[in-house]
Amino acid sequence: MFMSISTTGSVEGPATDLGFLLHKHPGKVQRFATSHGEAHVFYPEAGDDVCTAALLLDVDPIALVRKGRGKGRGGSPDFALAQYVNDRPYAASSLLAVALRTVFRSAMKGACPARPGLADRPRPLRITLPAVPANGAGEGGGPAMAVRLFEPLGWRVEAVALPLDEAFPEWGESRYVRLTLVSDAVRLADALQQLYVLLPVLDGAKHYWVAPDEVDKLLAAGEGWLAAHPERALITRRYLSRSRALTRVAMERLELARLAEADDREPEEVDNAVDERPDEPEEAAGAASEPRPPSLAGQRRAAILAALREVGAARVADLGCGRGELIGELLKDARFTEVLGVDVSARALQAAARGLRLDRMPERQAARVTLAQGALTYTDARLKGFDAAVLCEVVEHLDLPRLPALEYAVFGAARPGAVVVTTPNAEYNVRWESLPAGAVRHADHRFEWSRAEFRAWAERVAAVFGYTVVLRPVGPEDGEVGAPTQLALFRLGTSPAEQTPTEQTPTEQTPAERTPTGTTRTDPAATEQAPTEHTPADPAPEGGESR
């Protein structure tokens, strides 16, 4: 099994810099022990203008069978091949991928202490693999699959099907291809990581047992390119030997990584929707002996359901659905025929599926609900066509500069017939004795609006996107600071005369922009409205607390 990597020299350095990147001296032939044979690294040519490094993997097929007996491809090769006579020693597969990681571990990490900065510079590369199995298994193998996998990564792909026997061309083509990858500018570390993932994908099988830790290996090697690859589902499925459970986990983590990368945040910061803390501060101490009223979260859901019934919605999208409490209430009412729950957090969606018992739900009932991972700050075709959308305790989890992206994605692109938005009333926070002065109700809240601020935002959004809006209080009203939660009901193109709301009483207060710490800025610039020309921005997390 053979592979060569070639590069050319430039004004920045000679081609022999490849030796520093691979941590292998061009003047030596080096041998390395791997789990299934010996790997040899040598340089057929090494000059200032052109340098080529070759990796030759000498596989012991007998040892391969004995070590891998009963463990995946190594223990049970293709039915058409005998155990001791097979393609493993000759065709580049998962065995070569393992050898790459063993021999070029430092190069794959992008480490080059001898020449700082050299590993970060893209360079021209030509990678040649004389024989690579490209098994379709109903997924379109052969040269076309090689193109599908490598071309989106910027490679110029030359994939030629090899004949079964050159002496008998009438026998047709084999499942093997001669693969050449050419790039004018690519980091060597990225190229090696891509080969590590895609060689087993092309083969469609692995020589060893695929355990759950293979998900971590896939995501580590695919960092920076796999999440955005158009064939990421195919790559994930074949890399993980078509294990449904592992593929599902990997796809959820890939989507989360894509959203986090686009928002320039860590995945742990984005996937924060599952929170065991109460969603509101505790009530005053003396109230414990009195009969407890319905929780504020329950009152919120009741107000949302009333608004949805008022507009006659049947198809509802719960955007930022969290753990699915609202979805559960919607499913109890037969008038809601279709419910879509969307959240950026895979953990939240898993918790929602468990809480709703989707796996045990009757088929007709389960057909009414769909859970999908996604962010709300970019347009999503799945959100179009709904009678109503709900943003329950969602907007306050976004940084203020990102709100225009959510506004466009929901009100401009998805454009449901009605939108219900709830958010905390910051003025009511003084009534929570357990909440420190100036603090927000939840650690992930980027801001909390006063009633006047919420009214100003809602009226601006309605005017920009062709909706009308009414505001309503949710929860016990205080004569001085209002209700703990505020609700806005937007209707698409409905005249105010057709609405029958109980409007929230506005306060004599100038709208101001609140900082993520909960303090209010009185700078006049903070009262300016966001521009009405909206462009979808990168995704950001939404939905965070129990609702």
C-alpha positions in Angstrom: 0.0 0.0 0.0 1.6 3.2 -1.2 1.1 7.0 -1.0 3.2 9.9 -2.1 3.1 13.6 -1.2 4.9 16.1 -3.4 5.4 19.9 -3.1 7.3 22.6 -5.0 9.6 25.3 -3.7 8.9 29.0 -3.6 10.4 32.3 -2.6 9.4 31.6 1.0 11.4 28.4 1.2 12.7 25.3 -0.6 10.6 22.3 -1.4 12.6 20.3 1.2 10.7 22.2 3.9 8.4 19.2 3.5 10.8 17.3 5.7 10.4 19.7 8.5 6.6 19.5 8.2 6.6 15.7 8.2 9.3 15.5 10.9 11.1 13.0 8.6 14.6 13.8 7.2 14.8 13.7 3.4 18.2 12.0 3.5 17.1 9.0 5.5 14.9 5.9 5.0 12.9 5.4 8.2 10.9 2.4 9.4 8.0 2.4 11.9 6.0 -0.4 13.5 2.3 -0.3 13.2 -0.4 -2.6 14.6 -0.7 -4.5 11.3 2.8 -4.3 9.7 5.7 -2.0 9.0 5.6 1.5 7.5 8.5 2.9 5.6 9.0 6.6 4.9 11.5 7.7 2.2 12.0 10.5 -0.4 12.2 9.5 -4.1 13.2 13.1 -4.8 14.3 15.9 -2.5 15.4 19.2 -4.1 14.8 22.9 -3.7 12.4 22.9 -6.6 10.5 19.6 -6.0 10.3 17.3 -3.0 8.4 14.0 -2.7 7.8 12.0 0.4 6.5 8.4 0.1 4.8 6.2 2.7 4.9 2.5 2.0 2.9 0.3 4.3 3.9 -3.4 4.3 0.8 -5.2 5.8 1.1 -8.8 7.1 -2.3 -10.3 5.9 -1.9 -13.3 8.2 -1.3 -11.2 11.3 -4.2 -9.0 10.2 -6.6 -11.9 10.2 -5.3 -13.3 13.5 -5.3 -10.0 15.3 -8.7 -8.9 14.0 -10.6 -12.2 14.1 -14.2 -11.3 14.9 -13.5 -7.6 14.9 -15.0 -6.0 11.8 -13.4 -6.0 8.4 -10.1 -7.5 9.6 -11.8 -10.7 10.9 -14.4 -11.1 8.1 -13.2 -9.6 4.8 -15.3 -9.4 1.7 -17.1 -12.7 0.9 -15.4 -12.9 -2.5 -12.0 -12.8 -0.9 -10.4 -15.5 1.1 -9.1 -14.6 4.5 -5.4 -14.9 3.6 -5.6 -13.5 0.1 -7.3 -10.1 0.1 -6.8 -6.5 -0.9 -5.6 -5.2 2.5 -1.9 -5.2 1.7 -2.3 -3.3 -1.6 -5.3 -0.9 -1.5 -5.3 2.3 0.6 -7.9 1.9 3.2 -8.4 2.4 7.0 -5.1 0.6 7.5 -3.3 3.4 5.7 -5.3 6.0 7.7 -4.1 4.4 10.9 -0.5 4.4 9.6 -0.8 8.1 8.7 -1.8 8.9 12.3 1.0 6.7 13.7 3.8 8.0 11.4 2.8 11.6 10.9 1.1 12.4 14.2 3.0 15.7 14.7 2.4 16.8 11.2 -1.4 16.1 11.5 -1.4 18.4 14.6 0.3 21.2 12.6 3.3 21.2 14.9 6.7 22.3 13.6 8.9 23.6 16.4 12.0 23.7 14.2 10.4 26.2 11.8 7.7 28.2 13.7 4.9 29.3 11.5 5.8 27.0 8.6 2.9 24.6 9.3 0.4 27.4 9.2 1.3 28.4 5.7 -0.6 26.8 2.8 1.6 25.3 0.1 1.1 23.5 -3.2 0.6 19.7 -2.7 0.1 16.7 -5.0 -1.0 13.5 -3.3 -1.0 10.2 -5.3 -2.6 7.0 -4.3 -2.2 4.2 -6.9 -5.0 2.0 -5.7 -7.9 3.1 -3.5 -11.1 1.0 -3.0 -14.2 3.1 -3.8 -17.1 0.9 -2.8 -20.5 2.2 -3.5 -22.8 0.0 -1.5 -25.8 1.7 -3.1 -24.2 5.2 -2.5 -22.5 5.8 -5.8 -18.9 4.5 -5.6 -16.1 4.7 -8.1 -14.4 7.8 -9.3 -17.6 9.9 -8.8 -17.5 9.3 -5.1 -13.8 10.4 -4.9 -14.8 13.6 -6.6 -17.8 14.1 -4.3 -15.6 13.7 -1.2 -12.5 15.7 -2.1 -13.6 18.4 -4.6 -15.7 20.4 -2.1 -12.5 20.7 0.0 -10.7 22.6 -2.8 -8.8 19.7 -4.4 -8.5 19.1 -8.1 -9.4 15.4 -8.3 -8.1 12.9 -10.9 -9.8 9.6 -10.2 -9.4 6.9 -12.8 -11.1 3.5 -12.5 -8.7 0.6 -12.7 -9.6 -2.4 -14.9 -10.1 -5.8 -13.3 -7.4 -7.1 -15.6 -5.5 -5.0 -18.2 -5.1 -8.1 -20.3 -8.9 -8.6 -20.5 -10.5 -5.2 -20.8 -13.8 -6.8 -21.6 -14.0 -7.9 -17.9 -14.7 -4.2 -17.1 -13.7 -2.0 -14.3 -12.8 -3.0 -10.8 -13.9 -1.2 -7.6 -10.5 0.5 -7.3 -9.4 3.9 -8.5 -6.1 5.6 -9.1 -6.5 8.8 -7.1 -4.5 12.0 -7.5 -5.3 15.1 -5.5 -3.8 18.5 -6.4 -4.1 21.8 -4.6 -2.2 25.1 -5.1 -2.6 26.2 -1.5 -3.4 23.9 1.4 -2.0 23.3 4.9 -0.3 19.9 5.1 -2.0 19.2 8.4 -5.4 19.8 6.8 -4.6 17.5 3.9 -3.5 14.7 6.3 -6.6 15.0 8.4 -8.8 14.9 5.4 -7.1 11.7 4.2 -7.4 10.2 7.6 -11.2 10.6 7.5 -11.9 10.1 3.8 -9.8 7.0 3.0 -12.0 4.7 5.2 -15.1 6.5 3.8 -14.1 5.7 0.2 -13.4 2.1 1.2 -16.8 1.9 3.0 -15.4 -0.4 5.7 -12.9 -0.5 8.6 -10.5 -3.2 9.6 -11.3 -2.7 13.3 -14.2 -2.5 15.6 -15.9 0.9 15.6 -16.4 2.0 19.2 -18.0 5.2 20.5 -14.6 6.9 20.7 -14.6 6.9 16.9 -17.0 9.8 17.0 -14.4 11.9 18.9 -11.7 10.9 16.4 -14.0 11.9 13.5 -14.9 15.3 14.9 -11.3 16.0 15.9 -9.9 15.2 12.4 -12.9 16.9 10.7 -12.6 20.2 12.7 -12.8 23.2 10.4 -14.1 21.4 7.3 -16.4 18.4 8.0 -19.4 20.4 9.4 -19.7 22.5 6.2 -19.0 19.6 3.8 -22.0 19.0 1.5 -21.5 15.2 2.0 -21.1 15.3 5.8 -24.0 12.8 6.3 -22.5 10.3 3.9 -19.0 10.8 5.4 -20.2 10.4 8.9 -22.3 7.3 8.2 -19.6 5.4 6.3 -16.8 6.5 8.6 -18.8 5.1 11.5 -19.5 1.8 9.7 -23.2 2.8 9.3 -23.9 2.6 13.0 -27.2 4.5 13.4 -26.6 5.4 17.0 -23.1 6.7 16.5 -24.0 8.5 13.3 -26.9 10.3 15.1 -24.6 11.4 17.9 -21.9 12.6 15.4 -24.4 14.5 13.3 -25.8 16.3 16.3 -22.3 17.3 17.4 -21.3 18.4 13.9 -24.3 20.7 13.6 -23.6 22.2 17.0 -19.9 22.7 16.0 -21.0 24.4 12.8 -23.3 26.8 14.7 -20.7 27.5 17.3 -18.0 28.2 14.7 -20.2 30.5 12.8 -20.9 32.4 16.0 -17.3 32.4 17.1 -18.1 30.6 20.3 -17.3 27.3 22.0 -19.9 24.5 21.5 -20.3 24.3 25.3 -21.4 27.9 25.3 -24.0 27.3 22.6 -25.4 24.0 23.9 -26.6 25.5 27.1 -30.4 25.1 26.9 -30.7 22.3 29.5 -30.6 23.9 32.9 -31.7 22.3 36.2 -32.2 25.7 37.9 -35.7 27.2 38.3 -36.5 29.5 35.5 -37.5 32.3 37.8 -36.1 33.5 41.1 -37.8 32.2 44.3 -40.8 34.0 45.7 -40.7 36.0 48.9 -40.1 33.9 52.1 -43.5 34.6 53.7 -45.5 33.2 50.8 -44.7 29.6 51.4 -47.6 29.0 53.8 -50.2 30.3 51.3 -51.6 28.1 48.5 -49.2 28.2 45.6 -50.6 29.7 42.4 -49.7 28.2 39.1 -46.0 28.7 38.3 -45.0 31.6 36.1 -43.8 29.1 33.5 -47.3 27.5 33.5 -49.0 30.9 33.2 -46.8 31.8 30.3 -47.7 28.6 28.4 -51.4 29.2 29.1 -51.1 32.7 27.7 -49.3 31.5 24.6 -51.9 28.8 24.0 -54.7 31.3 24.4 -53.0 33.6 21.8 -52.6 30.7 19.4 -56.2 29.7 19.7 -57.2 33.3 19.2 -55.5 33.5 15.8 -56.8 30.1 14.8 -53.4 28.5 14.4 -53.2 24.8 13.5 -49.6 24.5 12.4 -47.2 25.9 15.0 -43.4 26.3 15.2 -41.9 26.5 18.7 -38.6 28.3 18.1 -36.2 27.7 20.8 -38.3 24.9 22.2 -35.9 23.9 25.0 -37.1 20.8 26.8 -40.4 20.7 25.0 -42.8 21.8 27.8 -44.9 24.0 25.4 -44.9 21.3 22.8 -46.4 18.9 25.3 -49.2 21.4 26.0 -49.8 21.9 22.2 -50.1 18.1 21.7 -52.9 18.0 24.2 -55.1 20.1 22.0 -56.3 18.4 18.8 -56.7 21.7 17.0 -52.9 22.0 16.7 -52.4 19.5 13.9 -48.6 20.0 13.3 -45.9 21.2 15.8 -42.3 21.8 14.9 -39.8 22.2 17.8 -36.5 23.9 16.9 -33.5 24.4 19.2 -29.8 24.9 18.8 -29.1 22.5 21.7 -28.9 18.8 20.8 -29.1 18.0 24.5 -32.3 20.0 24.8 -33.9 18.2 21.9 -32.9 14.8 23.4 -34.5 15.9 26.7 -37.6 17.0 24.8 -37.9 13.7 23.1 -37.5 11.8 26.4 -40.0 14.1 28.2 -42.6 13.8 25.4 -41.9 10.1 25.2 -41.8 10.2 21.4 -40.6 6.6 21.2 -43.8 5.4 23.0 -46.2 7.9 21.5 -49.0 6.5 19.3 -48.2 6.7 15.7 -50.9 9.3 14.8 -49.9 11.5 17.7 -46.1 11.2 16.9 -46.8 12.3 13.3 -47.9 15.7 14.6 -44.6 16.6 16.1 -41.1 17.1 14.6 -37.9 18.1 16.5 -35.1 19.8 14.6 -31.8 21.3 15.5 -31.1 24.8 14.2 -30.4 28.4 15.1 -32.8 31.2 14.6 -30.4 33.9 13.3 -30.2 32.6 9.8 -33.0 31.7 7.3 -34.3 28.2 7.4 -36.7 26.8 4.7 -38.1 24.4 7.3 -39.8 27.4 9.2 -41.9 28.6 6.2 -45.6 28.0 5.9 -46.6 27.8 9.5 -49.8 29.5 10.9 -47.9 30.7 13.9 -44.5 30.8 15.5 -43.6 31.1 19.2 -40.5 32.7 20.7 -41.0 31.9 24.4 -38.2 33.4 26.5 -35.8 33.3 23.6 -34.9 36.8 22.4 -33.2 37.7 25.7 -30.6 34.9 25.1 -29.2 36.7 22.0 -26.7 39.5 22.0 -28.5 42.7 21.0 -26.5 43.2 17.8 -27.8 39.8 16.6 -31.5 40.6 17.1 -31.9 42.0 13.5 -30.8 38.6 12.1 -33.5 36.8 14.2 -36.1 39.4 13.2 -35.3 38.8 9.5 -35.2 35.0 9.8 -38.5 34.8 11.6 -40.6 37.8 10.5 -39.0 38.4 7.1 -38.1 35.0 5.7 -40.3 32.4 7.5 -43.2 34.9 7.7 -45.8 32.9 9.7 -49.3 34.3 10.0 -48.7 35.1 13.6 -45.8 35.3 16.1 -46.0 35.1 19.8 -43.1 36.5 21.8 -42.6 36.4 25.5 -39.7 37.9 27.5 -39.0 39.0 31.1 -40.1 42.4 32.3 -37.0 43.8 33.8 -38.9 46.3 36.0 -40.5 43.4 37.9 -37.1 42.1 39.0 -37.1 44.3 42.1 -40.0 42.1 43.4 -37.7 39.0 43.4 -36.1 39.1 46.9 -33.6 36.4 46.0 -32.4 38.4 42.9 -29.5 40.8 43.5 -30.1 44.4 42.4 -29.2 44.9 38.8 -28.9 41.2 38.0 -30.8 39.3 35.3 -33.0 36.3 36.0 -30.8 33.8 34.2 -27.1 33.5 33.7 -27.4 33.3 29.9 -29.6 36.3 29.5 -27.8 39.0 27.5 -30.4 41.7 28.4 -33.8 42.1 29.9 -36.2 44.8 28.6 -38.5 47.2 30.5 -42.1 47.4 29.3 -41.3 50.5 27.3 -38.2 49.0 25.7 -40.2 45.9 24.7 -43.0 48.0 23.3 -40.6 50.0 21.2 -38.9 46.9 19.8 -42.2 45.1 19.0 -43.7 48.1 17.3 -40.6 48.6 15.2 -40.5 45.0 14.1 -44.2 45.0 13.3 -43.8 48.2 11.1 -40.8 46.9 9.3 -42.2 43.5 8.4 -45.9 44.2 7.8 -47.4 42.9 11.1 -49.5 44.5 13.7 -48.9 43.9 17.4 -50.6 44.0 20.8 -48.9 43.6 24.1 -50.2 41.8 27.1 -49.0 41.1 30.7 -48.4 37.5 31.9 -48.5 36.7 35.6 -49.7 38.8 38.6 -49.6 42.5 37.8 -48.0 44.9 40.2 -49.4 48.5 40.1 -45.9 50.0 40.0 -43.7 47.6 38.0 -46.2 45.6 36.0 -46.3 41.8 35.4 -43.2 39.5 35.6 -43.5 38.5 31.9 -44.6 40.5 28.9 -46.2 39.0 25.7 -46.4 40.4 22.2 -48.9 39.0 19.7 -47.9 39.8 16.1 -50.4 39.3 13.3 -49.5 39.4 9.6 -51.3 42.3 7.9 -54.2 42.4 10.5 -55.7 45.8 11.1 -55.8 46.9 14.8 -59.6 47.1 14.6 -59.8 43.4 14.2 -57.8 42.7 17.4 -59.4 42.4 20.8 -56.4 42.4 23.2 -56.0 43.5 26.8 -53.1 45.8 26.3 -50.4 46.3 28.7 -50.3 49.7 30.3 -47.2 51.6 29.1 -45.0 53.3 31.6 -43.8 56.9 31.4 -40.3 55.8 30.5 -38.0 56.5 27.5 -36.9 53.2 25.8 -33.3 52.5 26.6 -30.9 49.7 25.6 -30.0 47.4 28.4 -26.5 45.9 28.6 -26.0 42.2 29.2 -25.4 42.9 32.9 -28.9 44.3 33.4 -28.0 47.9 33.8 -29.6 50.6 31.7 -27.7 52.9 29.5 -29.1 56.4 29.2 -26.9 57.4 26.2 -29.3 58.8 23.6 -27.6 56.7 21.0 -29.0 53.6 22.7 -32.6 54.5 21.8 -31.9 54.5 18.1 -33.8 51.9 16.2 -31.9 49.2 14.4 -31.6 49.7 10.6 -34.5 48.3 8.6 -32.3 46.7 6.0 -31.8 43.2 7.4 -29.3 40.6 6.4 -29.1 37.1 8.0 -26.2 36.9 10.3 -24.2 34.0 11.7 -26.2 31.7 14.0 -26.2 32.4 17.8 -27.7 30.4 20.6 -31.3 30.8 21.6 -33.6 29.3 24.2 -32.1 28.5 27.5 -34.3 27.9 30.4 -37.2 25.9 31.5 -40.4 27.4 30.1 
